[in-house]
Amino acid sequence: MMNKSALLLSLLVVACAPIPGLDGRSGPEGEIGPSGSPGTPGATGNDGSDAVAPAAEIAYVVPDRFLAGEEVMVQIVGKFTDWSESAEVVIDYPGVEVVGTQVLSPVTLGVTVRVASNVVSGTADLTIGELSLDSAFAVAPAAWFEFAEGYSNPILPGASVGGTIYLSENFGLPMAEAWSIEILDQRGGFVTDSVEAKGNGLLGYQEVVFEGRVGPQVAAGLQGFAISVNNQVVIPVPGAIEVSDSTAVGLVLNEPATGDLTGGDANFSMNLEEGSILRFVVSGGDFTPTMSLTRPPVEEDERLFTYTNEHEELSAHGQAMELIVPKGGAWYLVLGSTEPLAEDASGAFTLQMETVTVTPTMNRRHVQSLSGPGQGAWFSGPIAEGNLIGWRVSVPEGSETQPIARRYFTGEADGETYVGGLMYASQNPDRWYYRSASELTLFGEQSTLTGQLSWQILDAQLRGGENHDVAFQFVAGANGGATCEDLEGLPIGIPRDELGTVSVLGQLTDEGNDDLGSMSCAPAGGGLVDMVYKLVLTQPRRVKYLVSTAGGESGWRSSWSPMLAIESECANTDTELFCSGSGEGMNFAGEAVESSQSGGSVDLQPGTYVIRVQHEDGMFGAFTLSFWMDLLLEEIPDDQG
């Protein structure tokens, strides 16, 4: 064990050991020594090669999409190019044309491109000299077509087709324009059945959904649609459908044609004469027929004519279709079925085109039969501007007909020529048929037209055949005389020696008609106005008359109370031979008349007579009172002559 003295001694020894001092400052730099001897030279290197020049190329184009109908400046940007004005730019695509070139810089070329409105969808390659860029541009058409479900190519001529036309982003149909859908470059090649346009007020219509029928005359091959305004194509839709090859069968007047719908619709062609009235009748088969008759426009100013056997107001298709041919030339008819043929159903049919017999009618009542289902009875008569006109459609005893009527006009109106133009029965709402009792007996209308009126009378259920007769009477002529002076040269128009019925129309107004004195059958009072007619007889005759007012165009009066007197001298009440008031007398069937009628019978010897019509009740303010007067001339029985 170390003692305290030894420990102290060791500490002292350590404390007395030497300690190193700090480094001193560096001394001055010595002199540079002599240079060494040169080294051995290295080996010689290989020769270098020339640098490769970069290859020129077309880098990109702006814009890279063409739209139908546009003219656009395209910038073509290259790499390591040195464009010049002589650069030959080729865009090989139908309907895309390079119309100008401009050097913008050694690497930028400006090219003006014009795109036709009828281009089809695809991609276009670009070539400049030896440089090229494949699929440089996408080409977008103005519009394209997509089939609706159930339709596809190929389409038979005359067959139905439906789908949607979609317009490209920079195209729109103005909502205010009247436009139509046609086959491109073939006016009248498409008959539209329904159409619905979709869009907004900013861009216009962007989609057009439609169904219709391809014309039987449309040629086979790839065909496009066109949206036209005033016969000018504004939106072409090229290559929309493929039409298959088919030949229409010639249809000859009064020669039946047979066929079968099992393989699809049947197409017929024919040449028709303007103004003829024709009937197309389908018989046979287990189907309800559809008929579409069209005449494509030939001249630039012509329009498409189309007729069908569909009666929209009746929600039915008839077995027959009747029309007045408005324009001569080549016509086409497509015969089909309202529904697909049922399994094992017969599609066999017979189609016949025949001339309709038209009964001239003026003042006299005629009876005709509806000879078959969907077939009408036709009547016609002349009219002149200013004529009062009236008609009566009635059902003879024993007939089951529920009559409806349409009327047609042939002549000049407002600078236009009409041949069998269908006339409205009402425009609020639009409809063509006269149906109610008040419409089927109507008179007092004043004509604004000069020409020919034709009437087609049908059954409301499109029935026909046995027990389906109709009676029709049409009257048109000048009003009677408002004063005695008007009688000169104004006979009623009854053949002097012919028996039978004749009718005339008249109107009493608050202006122009004279008061020619009180009638013996009139109630107390005065201030009444008269209408006078002259009747000239060359043989003794029993003259029966019936004046009716209900059903007339009578201003604010739907019916009124008439009186009638027969005198031998105008305005001389002392020469009165006969007089009957309202509600007095008999009609021609021997029945008591209504309060809006006046009837009677008088035997007259040869001579000139005045028939005077007057209103029984007083009128105030402006008024127009229409009446229909029937006269029946009979022989006077020998025992009463």
Sequence and secondary structure as in RCSB ss.txt:
>XXXX:A:sequence
MMNKSALLLSLLVVACAPIPGLDGRSGPEGEIGPSGSPGTPGATGNDGSDAVAPAAEIAYVVPDRFLAGEEVMVQ
IVGKFTDWSESAEVVIDYPGVEVVGTQVLSPVTLGVTVRVASNVVSGTADLTIGELSLDSAFAVAPAAWFEFAEG
YSNPILPGASVGGTIYLSENFGLPMAEAWSIEILDQRGGFVTDSVEAKGNGLLGYQEVVFEGRVGPQVAAGLQGF
AISVNNQVVIPVPGAIEVSDSTAVGLVLNEPATGDLTGGDANFSMNLEEGSILRFVVSGGDFTPTMSLTRPPVEE
DERLFTYTNEHEELSAHGQAMELIVPKGGAWYLVLGSTEPLAEDASGAFTLQMETVTVTPTMNRRHVQSLSGPGQ
GAWFSGPIAEGNLIGWRVSVPEGSETQPIARRYFTGEADGETYVGGLMYASQNPDRWYYRSASELTLFGEQSTLT
GQLSWQILDAQLRGGENHDVAFQFVAGANGGATCEDLEGLPIGIPRDELGTVSVLGQLTDEGNDDLGSMSCAPAG
GGLVDMVYKLVLTQPRRVKYLVSTAGGESGWRSSWSPMLAIESECANTDTELFCSGSGEGMNFAGEAVESSQSGG
SVDLQPGTYVIRVQHEDGMFGAFTLSFWMDLLLEEIPDDQG
>XXXX:A:secstr
   HHHHHHHHHHHHTS                                       EEEEEES EEETT EEEEE
EEEES    TT  EEE STTEEEEEEEEEETTEEEEEEEE TT  SEEEEEEETTEEEEEEEEEE SEEEEE TT
  S B TT EEEEEEEE TT  B TTS EEEEETTBTT EEEEEEEEEEETTTEEEEEEEEEEE TT  SEEEEE
EEEETTEEEEEEEEEEEE     EE  TT  EEEEGGGS EEEEEEE TT EEEEEEE SSS EEEEEEE   ST
T   EEEESEEGGGTEE SEEEEE  S EEEEEEEEESS   TT   EEEEEEEE  EEE SSSEEEEE  STT 
 EEEEEEE TT EEEEEEE  TT    EEEEEEEEEEETTEEEEEEE  SEETTEE  B SHHHHEEEEEE   E
EEEEEEEEETT   STT EEEEEEEEE   BSSGGGGTT B    TT  EEEEEEEEEESSS       TTS S 
    EEEEEEEESS EEEEEEEE TTB  TT S   EEEEEESSTT GGGEEEEE TT SB TTS B  TTEEEE
EEEE SEEEEEEEEESS   SS EEEEEEEEEEE   GGG 
